[in-house]
Amino acid sequence: MAFDFGKPEEVAALHWDNALAFGPGLAEVPLDEMDEAQLRNALTYAYMALQEAYQSGYEGEVIQILKTDYDEVFRVLAGVSEEFREVVEGNRHQFAGPRTKENVSYYKKLAREASES
């Protein structure tokens, strides 16, 4: 377990800040207004933030907050990109978090559901 530097929301925000330090940042529009390239960038940042938290030993609320962020970007991207859905279905997407059978199934289902909505 990692040392907590504040409330879970603050720790999650710190991991987002660290991820965003490695690039041009996020487009300043809601997810549902981003184009595919912007969504791919957002997913990369969400992945980096979540992976950093896992690697730092965080559990519980911090991971849940960052996983929720990752899942929301993933869902929106899967809803607009057939190519992304094909990558997910073909097991070629590197999911955030542990690569368990359950996790892979979860993201495949999330991608399918996003394409249907």
N, C-alpha and C positions, 0 to 999 in steps of 0.2 A: 504494500500500500504506500502510495506517495504522500509526502507531506502536503497538507492543505494550506494554500495561501489565501484563503477566503471562502466565500460562499461558492457552491458548485457552479452557479451561473458566471461568477467572476473568473473561476479557474477555466471554465470552458471558453470564455471570451479571451483569456490569455493564450490558450492554444490556437484559437482562430487568429489572433494577432500575430503569433509566431509563424503560422502558415502563410499569412498574407504578406509577410516580410520578404518572401521569396518570389515576388513577381509584381506585375502591374496592379494587382488588386481586383476586386469584384466590380462589375458594372453596377452603377448606382440606380438600379431599377429592380422592381420585384421579380422574383424567379419566373413568374408566368409571363413576363414581358421580355425575358432574355432570349436571344437567339441561340442556336445550337452551340456555337463556339463559346459563347459566354457561359452557357450551362456546363459545358465540358470543363472550362476553367474553374467554375464554382465547385464542381464535383471533385476536381483535383485538390482544391484548397480544403474542402470538407474532409477528404481522405487524409490529407496531411495532418490536419488538426486532430482527428480521431486517432490516427496511428501514433502521433506524438504522445497523446494521453495514455494509450495502451502501453507504449514503451516506457513511460514515466511511472507506470505502476498504478495508475488511477483505476478505480472501480466505481460501481454504484452510480450516483447521480451525474457525476461529470461525464462518464462514458455515455450514459443514457441521453443527456442533452446533446452531445456531439453526434451520437448515432442517429438521433431524431433529425438533426440538421442534415447529415449525410443522406439519410433515407428520403428526406423531402426533395433534395436536389436530384437524387437518383430517380425518384418517381417522375418529376417534371421532365427530366432529360429523356427517360424511357417513353414518356408520352408523346414526345415530338420527334424522336429519332429512331427510325426503323433499323438503321445501321447499328445503333447502340444496343437495341433489343436483340439483334442477331448475335452480337458479340457476347451478350449475357447468356443467351440460350446456348451458344457454342462453347461455354465454359472458358472464354478467353478474357473475361473481365476480372481484374484484380480487386476483389471486394475489400472494404475496410473491415478490420477485425479478423477473427480466426476463420480459416477456410475449412469449415466443417460442412458435412453433408447438409445439416439443417440450415446453415447460413446460405449455402449455395441455393438450396431449394427456396428459401425465403426471398432472395433477390430475383430469382427467376419468376416466382409468382408475382412479386411486386412489379416487375417489368411487364408481364402479361396483363395484369390488372390496369396498369397505367395506359397501355395501348388501347384498352377497351373503353376507357372513360373519355 
